[in-house]
Amino acid sequence: MMVSFILILLWVAMYRRLWRNQGDLSIGGICQEGSFAHTLYMYVNTVLGKSLQAMEARKLEKLLRQVQSEFGFQIRSWNLVKHIADSSLVARIIAKDGKSYMLKSLFIPAERQRFIVESERRLAQEGVKLARPISTLSKHPFILYNETPYVLYEWIKGKTGQLRDRSDLVALTQVMARLHRRSVRVVYPDDIMPYEHVRWEKEYRDRIDSLKSWAQSHQTPSSPQESMIQRYLPFFEHVAEVALEQLLASDYDNYMNGQVAAKCLIHGDFHQKNLIKHKGQWVLIDFEDVRYDFPSKDLLRLYSMYTRFHPFDTKTFNSMMETYFRHHPLPAGAKRLMLTDFLFPHIVERTLRKQVYASMKTEMLKHWLKQEKRKAMYVSLILSHKQWH
């Protein structure tokens, strides 16, 4: 009996480490409160959690001493907000003078981190509200610890955004449009290498191949979800090919080569959780995917988050697009190119490639596929009119 109990403890401990490595310590859906499993988990969490926190503290001790030395303040307290091994680390630091900071590392090359920080600084100079990076005493944009860059940011206090209804979507679209408009004025020093998204022709072709590959490898569906996708996939493969044709006939190269002012800096992960309401204003955080691209990439990201819980309707879609163009006017050809990117089934391809559908209930998947199809049909209709109304 004792051996079995010890084995259970070890099993829970092992999975606790896995949850920690994934940055998710929640037990919702795993152990119901009041159950034996929940009691056992909480026991292990208490006993082993303290030792794990102590191990993390020891690992971070040298890093925090370096932070104090290079930024010139004494640390009163700190807590680990997020830590995914070799992926990201976020810690909140409170200095002895009471100021709060965020220490962050993405475990990326210094060159890429330098572009991110320089983008944040120059966007802030253009009036974009964001969490500002803080330079070291020697004016460096970050510190290097074990050859990994760590950036110190001001801590932004407030509530994250929401996407409850159309008004929320429109409000966040305004923030995005202003970001893009102001980013056009950003100029980098010669020693900063700008980062750009992969060219769309390659992206479209790769994703079309991905859709075809999924269809080929799932000719015999093994689940109701796969059967459902097979019914809709021919439609999405068709609109992907149509979008590629539209792209090849567009002025995409002129826009991306700077001959027409439409290329801008995009956030790369623009959604409600990356905006914080601070002193009555929206403040952007997490620019880790910032790069030069076309505005549709941010708009697609935000809209995909909205449509997770809302059905497609033309009024909402039109309101979003019209709001964007009102705050960031673009040439007619650029508007058409944005719609082309909305026509391409990016979200569908990603859902298949990442196998997100496997955890979706069949009815939910069916509803979502219907909404994606309705969106594509509506965008196709707009493109057939040759202009945006």
N, C-alpha and C positions, 0 to 999 in steps of 0.2 A: 504493500500500500504506500509506504513511504517512498519507495523507488518510483512508483507511478506519479506521485505528487511532485517529486523532484524533476521528473521528465517533463511534466506539464509546465512547471516553472521555467525550465530551460527553453521549451517551445515558445512560450509567451515572450520570454526575454529575447529570443532570436528575432521574432517578428516585430517586437518593439524597436529593435535596432533597424530593421528594414523600414518601418514607418518613419523613424527619425531620419534615415537617409533620404527618404522621399520628401521630407519636409512636412509630413502630415502625422500628427500625433492624436488626431481625433479617433474616438472609438465608436462614434455613431454608426449604426448599421452593422457593427462587428459584435459588440457585447451589449445586451440590454441592461440598463441600470437595475440593480437589485438581484441580477442573476449571479450564479456561481462564477461564471466566466468573467463578469464585470468585477466582482469582488477580488478574484484572483489577479486580474489585470491591474487593478488599483494597488494591490499589495506589491506586485512586482515593480510597478511604476514608482512606488514610494521607495522601495528598498534599492532597486537598481538605478532609479532615476537620479538619486543623489550622487552616486558614484560616477555615472555618465556625465552629469553636469560638472563634477569636479575634474574629470578628464578633459572636458572641453575648456574649462577655465584654465587649466595648466597649459594647454596648447595655445590659448589666446593670450596668456600672460605676457610673453615676449612681444607679441604684436601690439598689445595695448601700451606697453612701455615705450615702444617705438612711436606710437601715435602721440603720446605725451611729449616725447622729445622733439618730434619734427613739427608738431602743430603748436607747441608752446602752451599747453594748459594741463592742469592736473585733473585726473578722472576721479569723480566721487563714487559713481556706480555705473554698471552697464548690465545689459541683458541681451541674450541672443534671440533675435526675432526670427531668423530663418537660416538654416544651414543645410545645403544639399551638397554632399561631397563632390569636390572637383567641378561644381557647377555654379553655386552662388553662396555668399555669406552676407547676412545683414545683421548688424548689431546696433542697438541704441546705446548711446553714451551720454551720461550726464556729468558735466564738468563741475568742479568745486564751486564755481561762480553761479551755478544753477542753469547754465545754457545747455540745451540738448542738441545732440548731433546724431547723424546716421553714418556708420561706417559700412562701406559696401565693397564687395569684390565679386567680379563675374568670372574670375579665373580665365581671363582672355589675354592675348598678347598686349604688351604696353602700347603698341602703335594704334591698335583699335581703341583701347581705353582713352588714349590721348585725343582721338577724333571725337569720341562721345563727350568728354569733358569740355573740349573746345566748342563743340556744337551747343552745349548747354550754356556756356558763358556768353557766347555771341547771340544766342536767342534771347537770353535775359537782357542783354544790352539793347535789343530791338523791342523790348517791352513785353516779351512773353513771360507769363507768370509760371515759375517752376522752382523746384528745390535747387538752390544754387550750390555748386561745388565750392569747397574751401581750399585755398592754396596752403602749402606748407610755409614755414617761416622763411625758407629759401626760395619761395615762389614756384615750387614745383606743383603740378596739377594733382599728383597723388604720391603715395609712398610705395616702395617696393619691399615686400616681405616674402622671403623664399622665392624671389624672382616673380612674384605675382603682384599686380597693381591693386592698391586699396585706395578708394576715394572717400573723403569725408564730406558729408553734405549737411546743410542746415536741416534740422528736424522740423517738419511741417505738421502742425497739429490741426486736426479737423476731421470731418466725416467724409467718407468716400462718396462718389456720385452714385446715382441710381438710374435705371432705365425702366421706370414703371409705366410710362405712357409716351405718347407722341411729343408732348411738351418737353420731356426730359431728353428725348432724342434730338429735337431741334436745338435745345440749349447747348448740348455737348457738340453738336455739329458747328455751331457758331464758334465755339472755342477752337475747334480743329481748323476751321477756315482761316481764322486770324493767325494761328500758328503758321500755316502754310504761306499765307500772304507775307508775313513778316520775315519768314525764312529766306525768301527770295533775295533779300538785301544782305544776307550773311556772306562775308568774304573771309576766307581762311588764310593764315600765314603760309608762306611757301613750304615750310617744313611739316605741314599737316597734310596727310594724304586723305582726300575725301573718299568715302565709301558709297558705292552705288548698288542698287538691286540688280540682279541678273537681268539681262535683256529679255523683254517680254516674248519675243519669238521663240527663244530657247525655252523659257518657262512654259509657254503654251504647249509647245511640242512635247516637252517632257511630261507634262500633266495629261496630255491626250494619250501618250504611250502608257501612262500609269492607269488610266481608265480602261484601256484595252487589255492591259495585262491583268487587271482585276477580273474583267469579264472572262478572259481566257482561263484563268485559274479557278473560277467559280462556276463553270458551266453546269456542274451538278451541285446545286445549292445544298448546304448542310444544315441550314437553319431557316426559320420563317423570315428572319431579317434579310438573309441573302436572297431568298426568293422574291421578297418585296423589291429589293434593289435591282434585281435582274429585269423587273418589269419596267422600271423607270430609266435604266441605264442607256438604252438606245437613244432616248430623247436627249440626255445630257451629252452623250458622245456627239450627237448631231450639232447641238448648239456650240459645243467646244470648237468644232471644225468651222462653223460659221463665224465665230468670234475670231479665230485665227485668220480667216479670209479678210474680215473687217480690219484687223490689225495690219496686215500686209498692205492694204490699200490706204492706210492712214498716213498722217505726217508724224508718226511716232518718233522717227529718227531725228527730225528737225527739232521736236520738243526736247528730246533728251540730250541733243547736242548743243542746246542753248540758243538755237537760232530764233526760237519763239519762247517767250517767258511763260513756261507752264511747269517745268521741272522745279521741284522744291524739296526741302527737307521734310521727310515724313517721320512721325514718331515711331512707327513700326509695331506698336502694341497699344493702339489707342482704344481704350474702352473705359467704362465708368469707374472701375476699380483703380485706375491709374490717374484719377483726378480727385483732388481733395478740396473741399470747401473751407477756405481759410480767410477769416475776416471779410466775409461776403464775396470773395472772389475765388474762381476756380484756379487751382495750382496743379500743374502737371508734374508727375513723377515717373521714374523708371524709363529713361531714354536709352536703354541698353540696345535697342534695335534701330536706333536713329540712322538714317541713310538718305541719299538722294534717290528719289523715285517720282512717280506720278501720284497726285493726290488721292486717286481712287483706292490705293492700298489701305490708307487709314480709314477711309469712308466704308470700305467693304468690311473691315474688322469691326467697326462700331455697329454697322447694320446687322452683321451676323450675330452679334451679341444680343441685339434687340429682338431679332426674329427667333431666338431660342424659345421665347415665351409669348410671342405675339404673331398672329397670322399676317400674311402679306396683304396689304391693301394699297391701292394706288394713291389715295390721298396722303397717307403717311410718307410713302416713297417720294411723291412729288414735293411735299413740304420739306423733306430732308434735302433733296437736290436743289430746290429753289433757294433754301436758306444758305446752303453752301455757296452757290454762285453769287448770291447777293453780297456776301461778305468776302468772297474771293473771286472776283470776275475773271472769266477765262474766255479765250477765243472759241468760236463755234466748233472748230475742229478738235479742240482740247476737250470740250464737253462731250463730243461724240466719242472720243477715245476713252473717257471715263465710263461712259455707258457700255462700251465694248468690253471693258474689264468687268463690269457688273454682269454682262451676258455670260462671260466664261464661267463655268461651274467650279470655281476654285474651292468653295466650301464642300461641295460634294466630293471632289477628288480627295481633299484632305481627310474627310470623314472615312473614305474607303481605305486610303493609304495607312491611316493611323488606327483603323479598325474600331473607330468610335462607335459605330453602329452595333457592335456586338453587345454593348451594355445598354442599348436602348430597347424599350418595349416596342413590340411590333406596331401598335397603334400610334405611338408617338413618332416612330420612324416614318410611317405612312403619312402622317400629318405633315411632318417636316419636309419630306420629299415633294409633297403636293405644293407646299408654299414656295419651295425653291423652283419648281416648275412654273408656277404662276408668275413669279418674279421674272424668270427668263423670258416667258412669253410676252410680258408687258414691256420689258426692255427691248426685245426684238421688234415690237410694234413701234416703239418710239424711234428706233434706228431706221425703220423703214420709211419714216416721214422725213428723214434726212436732217432733222434739226430737233433741238430741245425746245419745247413750248413751256 
